[in-house]
Amino acid sequence: MKYLVVEDFAGQPIPFLFPDRVDHADMRDQLPYGRVLGAGYVVLKDGEFVCSGGSTELGAMARAEDGSVIKESLQHLPAAE
């Protein structure tokens, strides 16, 4: 999967995960948030999110903390009823 981490209006990092067939720039155009903090590809390996690569269109690369941002975001999903 591809991902973007963008800064929300409060300055917090917000991750977006999307299919490989969608361009990073096309996804960025759909988001109402501020600057792009990180971008690239993400896989789940041994229970951890591993981020790599980047987006030449956006001039953003995967950052060391992106996997943690994604994991933290998914841990706070509402429970299924």
Buried (B, 14 or more C-beta within 10 A) or exposed (E): EBBBBBBEEEEEBBBBBBEEEEBBBEBBEEEEBEEBBBBBBBEEEEEEBBBEBBBEEBEBBBBEBBBBBBBEBEEEEEEEE
